[in-house]
Amino acid sequence: MKEQIISILEQIRPFLQRDGGDVEFVDYDEADKTVYVKLQGHCAGCPHAQATVKGGIESILREQFPEAVACVEAVN
């Protein structure tokens, strides 16, 4: 599952990079179906970071893997 999640994140990265940001996969907890990511660049300090994580990244991953991803959390 980690490889599949990373593959989707690789597809999302160019959109974040256009605005000077980026996303890095940190971990996946299979037990509670949580993906942990680290926002980088402009995304790390952006006031819209939570919207990027929840409304963007989480939405896409849950759509792709509804049985495997319940939420996405940003870590520092």
C-alpha positions, 0 to 999 in steps of 0.5 A: 500500500505504501508504494501505491500511496507514494505513487499518487503523491508523486502525481500531486507533487507537481501542483504543489511545486508550481507554488513553491511547495512540496510534499514528502511521504513519511509513513502509513499506519495500516491499523488506523488507515492514516497517511503521514506527510510532511509539507515542504517549501512554501507549503510548510508555512502556508496558512492554507496548509491544512486545506491542502492536506485535507481538501487536496491530498486526503481527498485524492487518496481517499478517492483512490483507496477508500478501503485503505485511507481514512485520513492524512495528517501533516507532521513537522 
